């Protein structure tokens, strides 16, 4: 067992089997495997970034629609108030305090 370890790590195993002649091919295979792993990690990182950006875009769309509805509601209110003032009916106005619950006994 000891001889096998020393032969493997000492380089004797490589010269006995003739692997030293194929060292460039082994290096080439190592580089291809390394590039494949790096490419996979890079693609995974980009996909995670795209998913994160999609979530941010969805949140911004929701925020945009909320603001749009709010501004549309404000536009409706001012239009109705102008119509009321134009018709001469000044007794109607926006409420000054929040609604209350009426309890009937």
Residue, then its C-alpha position, 0 to 999 in steps of 0.5 A: x500500500x505504501x509503495x502504491x502511494x509513493x509510486x502514485x505521488x512520486x510520478x513513477x506510475x505516470x512514467x510506467x503507464x506512458x501517461x507522460x506522453x499524453x500530458x497535453x491531452x490531460x491538461x486540455x481535458x482539465x481545461x475543458x472541464x474547468x471551463x464547463x464548470x465556470x460557464x455553468x456557474x456564470x449562467x446560474x448567477x445570471x439566471x438568479x439575477x434575472x429572477x431577482x430583477x423580475x421580482x423587482x419589476x413586478x413590485x414596480x408595476x404594482x406600485x405604478x398601478x396603485x399610483x395610477x388608480x390614486x391619481x385617477x381617483x383624484x381626477x374624478x373627485x376634482x371633476x365632480x367638485x367642479x361640476x357641483x360648483x358649476x351647477x350652483x349646488x354648494x351644499x355638497x362637499x367632501x367629508x371632513x371626518x371619517x365615517x362612523x358606525x351607527x348602532x341601531x337598538 
